[in-house]
């Protein structure tokens, strides 16, 4: 039921049929490990902008080919984005091309941009590599000969002519036609800023009998220096009105971005609004920068319109493409879940089945590490010295006042807003929540808060809470839970002592959806085997937090005491039609410290109401 179309051409055909404008981003591998980590963070943020796919460059001279393949793998596995990988002739004998193609296929990449490539970094003139290829069309032919239709292949088009071409535009046009006749499926253009030049080139391409889709490549104006360097490098012709608008503000980066966004945005709008050109999307050369791309999309009014296919971000590696179920415990640590299950031979895609089947990898140092530097973590979480300090810290996160907790890679989810005040009270009373969801009773699949999955469907979920709590408070809580037969729980301490009122190891679906022409989809579950695997990671994260502080400090001693003695608990209320009934055992009149909230009243409106 999820859109797992891996070929870009299929995605573009679907967008055109739906009358939907699409966009994509290009990134290049940085030279340093820190640069790569920063880029991963940026790609993850920019994924929220809804690109149809991302394009990963090979870089001049093939010097970063290993990093290109690594970047493709990571984007597929952790960010759920379709990729298009560059592959060039520069410094690439055939055995290296074979290696790159094998790795691309192994990591689930089915889209390539075949290029001759730029001259090597240490040379000014392009020369063929021994046992390699001299032209992009030869590379296209080679890929088709060895892989058939497995890969969608893009090639480059040059509306202003290739910078190195001396024989004229018609020769370059014939080279483009040769690449398409060799098997190319669509064309990415070089960057340009002149609508008239682009439109005239498209007409000439079509008159030459080339019918494959054309994707215009556009580069936002990030700053004046970068703009002038780019147009000089690619010999890009720029209309005079661009210079007239940018030159007066060239010393003011903010003004340059604003003016440049308007200029490039107006050009893009004209391209998209000209029926003769038959252009339905934009490929944005980001230069690994975020703000200019975001501003351009906002200026054009382009925002994601497709629902997420699942309530969690799918992984697009070959083995996981059909994955349809995950335990809820890793909802805020998706990368760790992917790491710990990467050696599975298959993934559940219907119902979980045998509860003994999940065999999780051990918690490694990377999986349980904090997602912040020590300095950033200390700035975020301070130095709590009493248990009340810890409670207030968790409460502030639930109230949206903190960007993260050690167990969460991101701020609280939008749907948490409907229960945030209740969560604040729970934490102030000592129930240190690290995961939660409100009940949902038939919200439309396009609901802006709860929606996911195909159009015209309905989604449901049971209320869920997960928290650390002291043994004394747990004993009192379980007595109260026994009065609520619709509530099930699992509680486990760091030593592995389990308490539960469930009578089966079978999974309990806590999120499901009903969609046209589909069976019921159950993508999120609670079950004991997975909870025990998550337990080790959850406690290790807590200990890593404690170890940020000096060995003899009050904070370190306090946090180690918490994670040595507290229980980790998950609670499910199995009647999804009762808005906030899950909170009743927690917020009762016999608990001290805070006035009881009327849990029958939603603080931000009825959580379970379907969207209008």
VEXGU-488177 format. One line per 8 residues: for each residue x, y, z of C-alpha. Coordinates in pm, 1 decimal. Example, Ala and Ser with C-alpha at 12.3 -4.5 7.8 and 13.67 -1.06 7.14 Angstrom:
2
1230.0/-450.0/780.0 | 1367.0/-106.0/714.0
# end
This chain:
612
0.0/0.0/0.0 | 295.2/235.2/48.5 | 435.9/404.6/-258.7 | 756.0/207.4/-299.1 | 801.5/293.4/-666.9 | 1176.0/291.8/-703.9 | 1203.2/424.4/-1059.9 | 1200.0/799.4/-1101.8
1019.6/775.1/-1435.8 | 728.3/600.3/-1265.0 | 711.1/871.4/-1000.2 | 716.2/1147.4/-1262.2 | 444.6/981.3/-1468.8 | 226.3/950.9/-1159.7 | 279.2/1316.1/-1064.5 | 188.4/1427.8/-1416.6
-126.6/1213.9/-1416.4 | -226.6/1367.2/-1082.4 | -160.2/1721.3/-1206.3 | 96.7/1764.6/-931.1 | 417.0/1967.1/-945.8 | 712.5/1776.3/-802.6 | 1067.2/1874.6/-702.6 | 1396.0/1705.2/-621.9
1728.8/1799.2/-462.7 | 2092.0/1742.5/-556.9 | 2365.5/1690.0/-295.9 | 2737.6/1624.1/-323.9 | 2953.7/1419.5/-81.0 | 3155.7/1646.7/151.0 | 3528.2/1592.2/195.2 | 3533.8/1538.4/574.5
3352.6/1308.0/820.7 | 3210.7/1608.1/1007.1 | 3091.2/1754.9/679.2 | 2920.0/1425.7/598.3 | 2744.8/1417.1/936.6 | 2626.7/1774.9/887.8 | 2494.9/1681.9/544.4 | 2305.0/1383.1/685.2
2135.0/1615.6/933.8 | 2049.8/1859.6/654.6 | 1911.0/1590.3/423.5 | 1694.7/1460.9/706.8 | 1553.7/1810.0/768.6 | 1504.4/1879.4/399.3 | 1320.3/1548.4/358.5 | 1032.3/1726.6/532.4
1008.8/1952.8/225.3 | 880.5/1655.2/25.9 | 1131.1/1593.7/-256.4 | 1030.1/1323.8/-503.8 | 1389.6/1196.9/-495.8 | 1744.0/1315.1/-426.9 | 2039.6/1312.8/-662.2 | 2390.6/1228.0/-536.3
2690.8/1348.6/-735.5 | 3004.4/1147.8/-813.3 | 3226.4/1458.5/-806.1 | 3491.9/1561.0/-1054.5 | 3748.3/1294.3/-1125.5 | 3571.3/1017.4/-935.7 | 3759.3/1108.7/-615.8 | 3462.7/1064.1/-382.9
3303.6/758.1/-537.9 | 3310.7/559.0/-212.3 | 3141.1/846.7/-31.2 | 2879.7/868.9/-306.2 | 2782.5/504.7/-262.7 | 2783.7/541.2/117.2 | 2560.2/846.0/92.5 | 2316.7/661.3/-133.6
2300.9/371.7/113.2 | 2238.1/597.4/412.9 | 1971.6/805.8/240.0 | 1788.7/487.2/139.3 | 1818.9/309.6/471.7 | 1751.8/588.4/720.5 | 1573.3/872.3/542.2 | 1342.6/676.0/311.4
1424.2/889.9/7.4 | 1458.2/756.3/-345.6 | 1801.5/827.3/-491.7 | 1957.8/892.3/-829.9 | 2331.6/820.4/-828.7 | 2574.2/990.7/-1065.4 | 2824.8/771.8/-1245.5 | 3092.4/916.3/-1472.0
3358.9/816.0/-1721.9 | 3628.6/1028.8/-1555.8 | 3902.0/814.9/-1394.4 | 3669.5/513.9/-1417.2 | 3797.7/200.3/-1591.1 | 3526.1/-54.4/-1653.7 | 3600.7/-263.5/-1345.2 | 3533.5/41.0/-1126.8
3210.9/108.2/-1312.3 | 3113.1/-256.4/-1258.1 | 3182.9/-221.6/-885.7 | 2974.7/96.2/-863.7 | 2680.6/-58.5/-1047.7 | 2687.3/-370.5/-828.0 | 2689.3/-159.3/-512.6 | 2411.2/65.8/-638.7
2193.7/-237.8/-705.7 | 2280.6/-397.6/-371.2 | 2173.3/-83.4/-184.9 | 1844.9/-52.5/-373.1 | 1931.9/238.9/-601.6 | 1756.2/198.8/-936.6 | 1826.4/540.7/-1087.5 | 2150.8/663.5/-1243.3
2271.0/983.4/-1405.9 | 2527.1/876.9/-1667.9 | 2784.4/1147.7/-1740.4 | 3112.4/1181.3/-1919.2 | 3225.7/1385.6/-1619.5 | 3445.4/1687.7/-1562.5 | 3822.6/1684.6/-1611.2 | 4018.2/1542.5/-1314.6
4106.0/1791.0/-1043.8 | 4469.9/1788.7/-1152.8 | 4397.4/1840.5/-1522.8 | 4246.3/2111.5/-1737.3 | 4153.4/1892.4/-2034.3 | 3932.4/1584.2/-2021.5 | 4103.4/1267.6/-2137.9 | 3960.0/915.3/-2155.1
4069.0/656.7/-1900.6 | 4239.5/340.2/-2020.5 | 3984.7/57.0/-2039.7 | 3712.1/314.4/-1982.1 | 3467.8/517.1/-2189.4 | 3505.0/841.9/-2380.8 | 3139.5/946.4/-2407.6 | 2829.4/931.2/-2191.3
2633.6/744.4/-2461.6 | 2888.7/460.2/-2438.1 | 2828.9/442.2/-2063.6 | 2451.4/430.2/-2120.9 | 2496.2/148.1/-2373.7 | 2716.2/-44.6/-2130.0 | 2466.0/-16.9/-1844.4 | 2179.5/-126.9/-2068.1
2383.6/-420.7/-2203.4 | 2459.7/-551.0/-1854.0 | 2148.8/-453.2/-1655.1 | 1869.9/-424.4/-1911.3 | 1585.3/-212.1/-1775.3 | 1681.9/-255.2/-1409.3 | 1808.3/104.3/-1387.7 | 1632.1/419.4/-1497.8
1906.4/621.1/-1668.8 | 1917.8/998.6/-1690.3 | 2159.6/1201.0/-1900.3 | 2262.7/1565.9/-1903.1 | 2129.2/1831.7/-2138.2 | 2284.6/2174.3/-2191.5 | 2040.0/2451.9/-2287.5 | 2332.8/2690.2/-2338.7
2562.0/2432.4/-2496.7 | 2832.1/2232.2/-2320.9 | 3102.7/2461.6/-2175.2 | 3370.6/2265.2/-2364.1 | 3180.3/2235.0/-2692.6 | 3347.5/2417.2/-2981.7 | 3149.3/2269.6/-3271.4 | 2820.9/2448.7/-3201.7
2482.3/2378.5/-3045.6 | 2366.1/2141.7/-3319.7 | 2655.5/1904.7/-3253.5 | 2570.8/1907.2/-2883.3 | 2207.1/1835.7/-2971.1 | 2311.0/1533.8/-3177.7 | 2516.0/1407.4/-2883.1 | 2208.5/1437.5/-2663.0
2007.6/1240.4/-2917.5 | 2277.6/970.8/-2924.0 | 2253.4/935.5/-2544.7 | 1876.1/897.4/-2562.7 | 1896.9/646.9/-2848.1 | 2148.4/449.5/-2640.1 | 1879.1/401.5/-2376.5 | 1842.9/714.1/-2161.4
1500.1/761.1/-1999.8 | 1501.7/1133.0/-1919.7 | 1718.0/1445.5/-1923.1 | 1848.0/1667.6/-1642.4 | 1949.8/2011.7/-1766.6 | 2250.2/2213.0/-1660.7 | 2159.9/2517.3/-1448.2 | 2031.9/2825.4/-1631.3
1874.5/3162.8/-1547.7 | 1730.0/3267.7/-1885.4 | 1378.8/3141.1/-1958.1 | 1395.7/3225.0/-2328.6 | 1716.2/3026.3/-2380.3 | 1566.1/2724.7/-2202.2 | 1234.0/2741.9/-2388.5 | 1407.4/2769.0/-2726.5
1630.9/2472.6/-2639.6 | 1330.1/2258.4/-2541.4 | 1166.6/2334.5/-2876.3 | 1484.4/2236.4/-3063.2 | 1513.3/1914.7/-2860.9 | 1158.3/1818.3/-2950.7 | 1207.7/1905.1/-3319.1 | 1510.1/1673.7/-3316.8
1277.8/1385.5/-3228.6 | 1378.2/1354.1/-2862.2 | 1062.3/1278.0/-2663.9 | 1184.7/1168.7/-2318.2 | 1096.7/1392.8/-2019.6 | 1308.1/1701.9/-1960.0 | 1380.2/1805.2/-1600.5 | 1501.2/2166.2/-1563.8
1789.4/2210.8/-1320.3 | 1768.9/2534.3/-1121.9 | 2008.1/2679.6/-866.5 | 1880.4/2913.4/-592.8 | 2079.2/3231.8/-537.2 | 2229.5/3166.6/-192.6 | 2471.4/3461.3/-183.9 | 2625.3/3697.8/-435.6
2973.0/3545.3/-432.0 | 2843.7/3193.4/-486.9 | 2616.3/3315.3/-765.6 | 2897.6/3487.7/-956.6 | 3133.5/3190.8/-913.8 | 2871.2/2947.6/-1043.0 | 2783.5/3147.2/-1353.0 | 3154.2/3193.0/-1428.9
3232.3/2823.3/-1385.7 | 2947.4/2704.3/-1607.0 | 2956.7/3004.8/-1841.0 | 2591.2/3065.5/-1769.2 | 2422.6/3352.3/-1948.9 | 2228.4/3571.5/-1707.4 | 1961.9/3824.0/-1815.0 | 2052.8/4184.6/-1745.9
1753.2/4229.5/-1517.5 | 1907.6/3972.4/-1279.7 | 2220.0/4187.6/-1249.8 | 2013.8/4506.2/-1218.4 | 1823.7/4357.9/-922.8 | 2114.4/4183.1/-747.9 | 2402.6/4427.5/-785.6 | 2257.2/4700.3/-559.2
2217.3/4453.2/-268.0 | 2522.5/4232.2/-325.9 | 2676.0/4319.0/13.7 | 2361.8/4208.9/202.4 | 2323.7/3829.1/203.6 | 1965.5/3839.7/332.1 | 1861.9/4082.1/59.6 | 2046.5/3879.6/-205.8
1858.6/3564.8/-101.3 | 1524.0/3745.7/-103.9 | 1580.2/3911.4/-442.9 | 1736.4/3597.2/-591.0 | 1444.9/3385.3/-471.2 | 1201.2/3616.0/-647.8 | 1401.6/3617.0/-971.5 | 1455.9/3240.2/-986.7
1104.8/3172.4/-859.8 | 943.9/3385.3/-1131.0 | 1148.3/3200.1/-1394.6 | 1039.4/2863.2/-1251.8 | 676.2/2968.8/-1242.5 | 692.9/3073.0/-1607.7 | 843.6/2735.4/-1699.4 | 574.7/2542.9/-1513.3
295.5/2763.2/-1651.2 | 394.9/2724.7/-2018.9 | 193.5/2425.6/-2150.9 | 403.8/2395.9/-2466.1 | 709.9/2302.6/-2259.7 | 529.4/2016.2/-2080.0 | 741.4/2063.1/-1766.2 | 594.0/1936.6/-1438.6
882.6/1946.9/-1191.4 | 1205.8/2114.6/-1086.4 | 1545.5/1971.9/-995.1 | 1712.9/2200.6/-740.9 | 2091.3/2220.5/-719.8 | 2118.0/2279.9/-345.5 | 2498.3/2310.3/-317.0 | 2435.9/2124.2/13.5
2259.7/2435.3/148.4 | 1909.3/2438.0/286.5 | 1776.5/2788.3/315.3 | 1778.0/2891.5/-51.1 | 1594.5/2574.9/-156.6 | 1339.1/2616.3/120.6 | 1280.2/2981.9/29.2 | 1235.3/2895.9/-339.2
975.8/2627.2/-265.7 | 791.5/2859.3/-27.8 | 791.7/3138.2/-287.9 | 640.5/2899.6/-543.6 | 385.6/2772.4/-292.2 | 517.1/2417.9/-327.6 | 456.7/2211.5/-16.0 | 428.1/1834.4/29.1
84.2/1712.9/-77.4 | 126.4/1337.3/-50.4 | 45.8/1166.4/278.9 | 330.7/975.0/441.5 | 281.3/612.3/335.2 | 315.8/487.8/694.7 | 320.5/649.7/1039.4 | 697.7/588.4/1043.0
956.1/664.5/772.8 | 1007.9/358.5/550.9 | 1354.1/232.0/464.5 | 1419.9/175.9/92.7 | 1694.9/-85.0/106.3 | 1602.9/-388.7/-107.0 | 1513.0/-618.7/183.6 | 1302.7/-353.1/357.9
1100.9/-208.8/68.5 | 795.7/-415.6/161.3 | 839.4/-372.4/536.8 | 502.0/-283.4/683.9 | 523.3/-330.2/1062.6 | 747.2/-196.2/1338.5 | 727.6/-201.9/1717.8 | 630.1/135.1/1862.6
922.2/144.4/2107.1 | 1165.2/282.6/1847.8 | 924.0/552.5/1727.1 | 1170.4/822.3/1833.9 | 1488.0/623.0/1749.0 | 1424.0/501.4/1394.8 | 1791.0/484.6/1294.5 | 1868.6/258.0/1587.8
1584.8/22.4/1490.5 | 1720.2/-2.9/1135.6 | 2069.7/-75.7/1271.5 | 1952.4/-346.4/1509.3 | 1748.1/-526.8/1245.0 | 1976.8/-484.0/943.2 | 2075.2/-852.6/945.5 | 1717.5/-979.0/920.3
1653.5/-1178.4/603.7 | 1295.3/-1056.1/576.6 | 1071.5/-801.0/742.0 | 706.1/-824.6/847.1 | 478.7/-671.3/587.2 | 133.8/-795.8/684.1 | 95.3/-915.4/1040.3 | 382.7/-981.2/1278.3
320.3/-1354.3/1305.8 | 528.7/-1563.0/1544.6 | 625.2/-1339.9/1836.0 | 953.3/-1528.6/1872.9 | 1068.3/-1434.3/1521.9 | 1232.2/-1095.1/1591.9 | 1603.3/-1153.5/1657.0 | 1744.9/-814.0/1741.8
2110.6/-731.9/1717.3 | 2292.7/-633.1/2033.5 | 2286.2/-274.8/2149.9 | 2612.1/-127.5/2028.0 | 2781.7/193.5/2130.9 | 2656.5/375.2/1822.6 | 2295.6/264.6/1862.1 | 2261.5/392.9/2217.8
2474.9/702.4/2184.0 | 2328.1/1046.0/2241.7 | 2257.9/1246.8/1927.8 | 2428.5/1557.1/2065.4 | 2780.8/1659.7/2152.2 | 2847.7/1668.3/2528.0 | 2844.4/2049.0/2527.9 | 2513.8/2064.8/2340.4
2361.2/1798.3/2565.9 | 2461.6/1984.6/2880.8 | 2323.0/2307.1/2737.4 | 1993.5/2131.2/2661.7 | 1942.6/1934.9/2981.6 | 2142.3/2125.7/3239.5 | 2256.2/1962.3/3563.8 | 1957.7/1815.4/3750.7
2047.0/1741.9/4113.1 | 1712.3/1624.1/4253.4 | 1444.7/1390.4/4125.3 | 1213.2/1690.6/4101.5 | 1465.0/1853.6/3865.4 | 1447.6/1543.1/3645.9 | 1067.9/1546.1/3650.3 | 1058.1/1911.5/3547.0
1303.4/1842.5/3264.2 | 1078.3/1573.3/3117.5 | 771.6/1793.1/3170.0 | 934.9/2079.1/2979.5 | 1000.1/1848.3/2684.6 | 634.5/1742.9/2675.5 | 531.6/2108.3/2689.4 | 743.6/2179.4/2381.4
1002.0/2385.7/2571.5 | 1293.2/2147.5/2496.7 | 1401.6/2032.7/2151.1 | 1497.7/1681.9/2255.9 | 1543.9/1420.9/2526.9 | 1809.4/1147.3/2520.0 | 1549.3/898.6/2387.7 | 1407.6/1126.0/2120.6
1581.7/1243.2/1803.1 | 1331.6/1525.2/1748.4 | 1084.8/1753.4/1930.0 | 745.2/1619.2/2034.4 | 524.0/1510.3/1745.0 | 231.6/1722.4/1628.2 | -21.1/1471.3/1758.3 | 126.5/1503.0/2107.7
-24.9/1852.3/2129.5 | -366.0/1700.0/2200.5 | -233.9/1540.0/2520.5 | 63.4/1760.4/2610.4 | -85.2/1905.9/2929.9 | -173.9/1559.1/3055.5 | 180.2/1442.4/2981.9 | 319.9/1741.7/3169.5
121.6/1638.3/3477.0 | 234.8/1276.4/3448.7 | 598.3/1380.5/3443.9 | 556.8/1621.5/3731.5 | 419.4/1328.6/3931.5 | 716.0/1105.2/3854.7 | 611.6/913.2/3543.3 | 900.2/1005.2/3312.3
749.8/961.5/2965.5 | 966.8/885.7/2661.9 | 697.6/784.0/2409.8 | 323.7/832.5/2372.3 | 35.0/857.1/2131.3 | -329.2/964.1/2176.5 | -623.0/750.3/2064.0 | -758.1/812.9/1714.7
-1098.3/689.0/1602.7 | -1129.8/702.6/1225.7 | -939.8/1017.2/1130.3 | -917.0/1066.0/755.7 | -588.0/956.6/605.0 | -521.8/1314.3/488.3 | -569.8/1456.7/839.3 | -283.9/1706.6/892.1
-204.9/1572.1/1240.3 | -285.2/1201.1/1245.9 | -308.1/1112.5/876.4 | -93.9/866.4/681.7 | -140.1/621.4/395.3 | -331.1/641.4/64.7 | -608.3/889.7/-3.0 | -968.5/830.9/102.6
-874.1/606.4/391.9 | -925.2/616.4/768.9 | -668.3/566.6/1041.6 | -698.3/447.8/1400.2 | -473.1/412.1/1699.9 | -488.8/306.0/2062.4 | -363.4/532.4/2337.0 | -8.4/445.0/2437.6
230.3/559.7/2711.3 | 589.3/457.6/2781.5 | 778.7/584.8/3084.1 | 1030.4/524.0/3360.6 | 891.0/508.1/3714.4 | 1012.5/415.4/4061.7 | 928.1/67.0/4198.0 | 713.4/220.8/4472.4
504.3/425.3/4230.7 | 477.3/128.7/3996.0 | 327.4/-88.8/4271.1 | 62.9/175.5/4341.5 | -7.8/227.6/3971.7 | -60.9/-142.0/3899.7 | -319.0/-164.2/4176.7 | -514.1/114.4/4008.0
-469.3/-35.9/3660.1 | -636.3/-356.6/3778.2 | -959.5/-153.3/3796.9 | -935.1/-83.6/3421.6 | -972.2/-410.4/3227.6 | -913.4/-235.4/2893.6 | -556.5/-145.9/2991.9 | -263.2/-378.5/2928.2
95.1/-316.6/3038.7 | 450.9/-447.7/3041.1 | 696.8/-334.5/3308.4 | 1063.0/-435.1/3320.5 | 1364.0/-318.4/3519.5 | 1726.8/-294.5/3411.3 | 1790.6/-647.5/3538.2 | 1516.8/-790.8/3313.6
1248.7/-863.8/3576.2 | 918.0/-845.9/3383.8 | 567.6/-776.1/3514.4 | 265.3/-782.8/3282.9 | -108.0/-843.8/3279.6 | -108.7/-979.2/2923.5 | -179.2/-1347.8/2878.7 | -10.5/-1392.9/2541.4
313.4/-1303.7/2366.2 | 112.7/-1217.5/2054.2 | 156.1/-864.3/1919.5 | -100.2/-594.1/1995.0 | -160.2/-360.7/1698.1 | -171.9/-2.5/1826.5 | -196.5/171.0/1487.5 | -396.0/55.7/1186.7
-557.9/191.3/874.6 | -840.4/109.8/635.0 | -785.8/212.5/272.2 | -970.2/153.3/-55.5 | -888.9/-179.8/-221.0 | -650.7/-281.5/60.8 | -652.8/-521.4/351.0 | -637.5/-366.7/697.6
-286.0/-229.0/748.8 | -130.3/-263.0/1096.3 | 204.6/-81.4/1086.4 | 275.5/-32.7/1458.6 | 262.0/-293.8/1733.0 | 342.3/-361.7/2098.1 | 478.7/-704.3/2192.0 | 694.3/-841.0/2469.9
997.7/-977.4/2279.8 | 1060.9/-645.7/2108.5 | 1001.8/-456.4/2432.5 | 1272.4/-659.1/2605.5 | 1511.5/-580.8/2319.4 | 1427.2/-211.3/2343.0 | 1471.3/-219.7/2720.8 | 1846.3/-273.6/2694.1
1881.0/24.6/2463.0 | 1656.2/252.0/2668.5 | 1855.8/193.1/2988.1 | 2188.6/226.4/2806.3 | 2079.7/565.6/2673.1 | 1998.3/673.3/3028.0 | 2338.5/559.9/3153.4 | 2509.1/744.5/2867.5
2326.4/1058.2/2974.8 | 2445.9/1011.1/3333.1 | 2804.3/961.6/3216.7 | 2812.9/1308.6/3063.2 | 2862.9/1444.4/3414.0 | 3175.2/1426.5/3634.8 | 3212.2/1096.1/3827.4 | 3164.3/1250.6/4172.4
2881.1/1487.6/4076.0 | 2532.5/1479.2/4226.7 | 2379.7/1469.1/3878.9 | 2569.1/1157.5/3774.5 | 2482.8/976.4/4097.0 | 2116.8/1077.2/4069.2 | 2075.4/961.3/3709.8 | 2257.9/633.4/3768.6
2027.3/567.6/4063.4 | 1722.4/634.4/3844.9 | 1830.9/401.5/3566.1 | 1955.9/133.5/3804.6 | 1630.0/116.2/4001.0 | 1338.6/253.3/3796.2 | 1114.5/32.9/3582.8 | 1049.5/92.7/3213.3
676.1/56.5/3151.5 | 448.5/56.1/2848.1 | 73.1/95.0/2883.5 | -193.5/48.8/2613.7 | -559.8/141.4/2647.9 | -734.3/-94.6/2409.9 | -1058.0/104.8/2370.9 | -964.5/368.9/2114.5
-1306.3/535.6/2144.3 | -1229.0/667.7/2493.5 | -1040.4/991.1/2449.7 | -817.9/1010.9/2757.4 | -911.7/706.3/2960.7 | -550.9/588.3/2965.1 | -465.8/873.2/3204.5 | -725.6/786.6/3468.8
-505.5/548.2/3673.6 | -231.2/812.4/3681.3 | -423.2/1130.4/3761.0 | -643.8/1031.5/4051.3 | -743.0/1216.1/4365.8 | -527.3/997.7/4590.9 | -209.0/1122.9/4423.0 | -45.4/1425.3/4590.6
127.7/1734.1/4454.5 | -109.6/1853.2/4185.0 | -480.7/1911.3/4138.8 | -645.5/1641.8/3929.4 | -718.3/1733.8/3569.2 | -1059.6/1641.9/3435.6 | -932.2/1372.4/3201.1 | -1260.0/1351.5/3017.2
-1184.4/1692.3/2866.2 | -926.6/1723.3/2591.8 | -698.5/2022.9/2645.7 | -680.0/2098.7/2272.3 | -1001.1/1960.1/2135.8 | -1117.1/1605.4/2082.5 | -820.3/1390.9/1982.9 | -1021.5/1114.7/1826.2
-1249.9/1324.5/1610.4 | -1224.7/1248.2/1239.9 | -1108.6/1532.4/1020.2 | -1383.5/1732.0/856.0
# end
